[in-house]
Amino acid sequence: MQTEVLLETRISDKAGVEIDDVRDVFTEYGLPPVVSPARPRSLHVHRPRVAGERSVYGMCAGQAAGGA
């Protein structure tokens, strides 16, 4: 069973600083020293689709757009 480690303890260990220093930063910026769940976002990513026929005769390197 995995025990839960406080956020301030994990930050302190990772940054190599005292826990009191981490708490001071939280207090200075008005941050609660807890892990909050991810917030829902209104952004939705949709994959763009291109209609048409595929061709192996696309533009090659060094070839002008006009096909010349």
N, C-alpha and C positions, 0 to 999 in steps of 0.2 A: 504494500500500500504506500502510495506517494503522499508525503506530507506537504501541506501548502506553506510556501515560504513568503514572507511579507515582501511587497514590492520594494520597499526601501532597503531591505536586506539584500535583495538581488542586485539592485542598482549599486549599492555600496560595494558588494563583492566584485562586480564586473568592472566598476570604475576605479577600484582600489582606494576608496576614500572612506572616512568614518561615517557611520550611520547618522550621527548628529549633523554632519555637513549636508547630507541628502535631505534630512528633515528641514534644515534651514532653507534650502532651495525651494522645497515644496511650500513652506510657509511664506517665503518672499513672493512667490508667484501666485499664491492662493490656490494651489493644487491639492486636491485630496490624495493622500497616500494610499490609494486603493486601485486595483485593476478594474476598469469599467469594461463592460462588454462592447463589442463593435456596434456602432450606430448604423441604422439603416440609411441608405443614400438614395436620392431620387434619380441618380444617373443610371441609364440603361444603355448597354452597348449592343448594337445590332451589327451583324456581319453584312457588309455591302455585297450585293450580287450584281453581276454584269450579264446582261442578256446578249445573245448573239451566238455565232458559230465560232468554234475554236479553229485555229489555223496554224500549221507548222511553218507557214510562210510569213511570219511576222517580221518586224524590222530587225535586221542584222547589224552588228557593229560596223560603223562606217558607212552605212547606207542612208541616203537622204530620205526624208519623209515621203517624198513624191515617188519613190521607187526607182530613181535614176541611179 
